[in-house]
Amino acid sequence: MMIRNTYGHKSWNFPGGIIDKKETATEAVRREVIEEVGIKIENLNRIGQFKSISEYKRETVQVFIAKSKTRDFHIDYKEILEARWFDPFQLPKISDYAEKVIFIWNSKQ
């Protein structure tokens, strides 16, 4: 599942966001995926992380993989311009973040 946000560069990326106070990274991932594309995920596993200094901010991006029982989704049109399922070997033009995520995912295969 990849998304394009209504703001920013609009390249394809993965659902994600900020970890709220008193929230674990796992809880944040589940919440963000539900908020952005309406999907409840399962078998959530952290596979890595990377540091990013982009858009004038420093952050640690944690990378997770998960499964979904359905391919049905419902996007939040305030934040998400478009969402789509892609074959991991036939991706559209993706963001720099997404390229780093794919690199981490490939290294775990």
C-alpha positions, 0 to 999 in steps of 0.5 A: 500500500502506497499513498500520495499526500495532499501536501508536499512533494506528492511522490508515492510514499508509505503511510506514516506519521508522528508518534504521539506522546505516551504512544509506542511506535507500534501503536503509532503505526497502527493508528496512522494506517487506520487514519490514512487508509482505513486499514487494520493491520496485523503481523506488524514487525519493525525491520529497521530505521534510518535517520533523515535530515530533510525539509529542515528537520531531523528525524528517525524514521522507523520502518515496519512491515505488516499484513492486511486481511483486505485490499479494501481501503478508504482514504482521508481526503484531507491528508491523502490525495491517492492510495494504491496497492503496488507490486513491490517490483513494479513501483511508480516514482517514489519518494526518497523516504520510500526508496530507503524503506524499500532498501531496508525491506530488500535487505531483510528478504 
